[in-house]
Amino acid sequence: TQMVQNSAREGCRKAVTGAYTNAAITSEIKSDLTAAGVNSSFVTVTITVTVDPANPAVSNNDVTAATTKDLVKVVVSVPFSKVALIPGKYLGAKTLTGRGSIRYE
């Protein structure tokens, strides 16, 4: 759970720098989780830009078009069954989700 949360948080930090595209952030998150032993094909990354009312619209939630005060959210999800060391009935069908959100500065 912690590595999924950390990946989302780190993705947010990168997203608000203006130096990364959505694809690059997604790729880095998947790469980090792969290094931790998670098969990247089971990782889902969602990036959302909520535009501040005073700013122009951002098409396709593209972080490269975000501007000051826009809220950037990154959600990382992995099925528990794909990362569990010991299979369990209680969490077997659950999804681990990490979330991060930071305002673009």
C-alpha positions as CSV (number, residue, x, y, z in Angstrom):
1,T,0.0,0.0,0.0
2,Q,2.7,2.4,1.0
3,M,4.7,2.1,-2.3
4,V,1.5,2.8,-4.3
5,Q,0.8,5.9,-2.2
6,N,4.4,7.0,-2.6
7,S,4.3,6.6,-6.3
8,A,1.2,8.8,-6.6
9,R,2.8,11.5,-4.4
10,E,6.0,11.4,-6.4
11,G,4.0,11.6,-9.7
12,C,2.3,14.7,-8.4
13,R,5.6,16.3,-7.5
14,K,6.8,15.8,-11.0
15,A,3.6,16.9,-12.6
16,V,3.7,20.4,-11.0
17,T,7.2,21.1,-12.2
18,G,6.2,21.6,-15.8
19,A,9.1,19.4,-16.9
20,Y,7.1,16.2,-17.4
21,T,4.3,15.1,-19.7
22,N,1.5,12.9,-18.6
23,A,3.1,10.0,-20.5
24,A,6.5,10.6,-18.8
25,I,4.9,10.7,-15.4
26,T,2.9,7.5,-16.1
27,S,6.0,5.8,-17.4
28,E,8.1,6.8,-14.4
29,I,5.5,5.6,-11.9
30,K,5.2,2.3,-13.7
31,S,9.0,2.0,-13.8
32,D,9.3,2.7,-10.1
33,L,6.7,0.1,-9.2
34,T,8.3,-2.4,-11.6
35,A,11.6,-1.9,-9.7
36,A,9.6,-2.7,-6.5
37,G,8.4,-6.0,-8.0
38,V,5.0,-5.0,-9.4
39,N,4.2,-6.0,-13.0
40,S,3.5,-2.6,-14.7
41,S,0.7,-4.1,-16.8
42,F,-1.4,-4.2,-13.7
43,V,-0.7,-0.6,-12.7
44,T,-3.3,2.1,-13.6
45,V,-2.3,5.8,-13.5
46,T,-4.9,8.6,-13.8
47,I,-3.8,12.2,-14.0
48,T,-6.4,14.9,-13.6
49,V,-5.9,18.7,-13.9
50,T,-8.7,20.8,-12.2
51,V,-8.3,24.2,-13.7
52,D,-8.5,27.2,-11.4
53,P,-11.5,29.4,-12.4
54,A,-9.2,32.3,-13.3
55,N,-7.1,30.2,-15.7
56,P,-7.7,29.1,-19.3
57,A,-9.0,25.5,-19.9
58,V,-6.5,22.6,-20.0
59,S,-7.3,20.1,-22.7
60,N,-7.1,16.4,-22.1
61,N,-5.8,16.9,-18.5
62,D,-2.4,17.7,-19.9
63,V,0.0,18.7,-17.1
64,T,2.2,20.5,-19.6
65,A,-0.6,23.0,-20.1
66,A,-1.4,23.5,-16.4
67,T,-0.8,27.0,-14.9
68,T,-0.6,28.6,-11.5
69,K,-3.2,27.4,-9.0
70,D,-4.5,24.5,-11.1
71,L,-4.9,21.4,-9.0
72,V,-3.1,18.3,-10.3
73,K,-4.2,14.9,-9.0
74,V,-2.5,11.6,-9.6
75,V,-4.2,8.3,-8.8
76,V,-2.3,5.0,-8.9
77,S,-4.2,1.7,-8.6
78,V,-3.0,-1.9,-8.5
79,P,-5.1,-5.0,-7.8
80,F,-4.2,-6.4,-4.4
81,S,-4.1,-9.9,-5.8
82,K,-1.2,-8.8,-8.1
83,V,1.1,-7.6,-5.3
84,A,0.2,-9.8,-2.3
85,L,2.9,-12.1,-1.1
86,I,0.4,-14.2,0.7
87,P,-3.0,-14.6,-1.0
88,G,-5.9,-13.6,1.3
89,K,-9.6,-13.9,1.0
90,Y,-10.4,-10.6,2.6
91,L,-8.4,-8.4,0.3
92,G,-8.2,-10.7,-2.7
93,A,-10.7,-8.8,-4.8
94,K,-9.7,-5.3,-3.6
95,T,-7.6,-2.6,-5.4
96,L,-4.8,-0.7,-3.7
97,T,-5.1,2.9,-4.5
98,G,-2.6,5.8,-3.9
99,R,-3.7,9.4,-4.4
100,G,-1.8,12.7,-4.5
101,S,-2.8,16.2,-5.3
102,I,-0.8,19.4,-5.4
103,R,-1.5,22.9,-6.8
104,Y,0.6,23.9,-9.8
105,E,2.8,26.8,-8.8
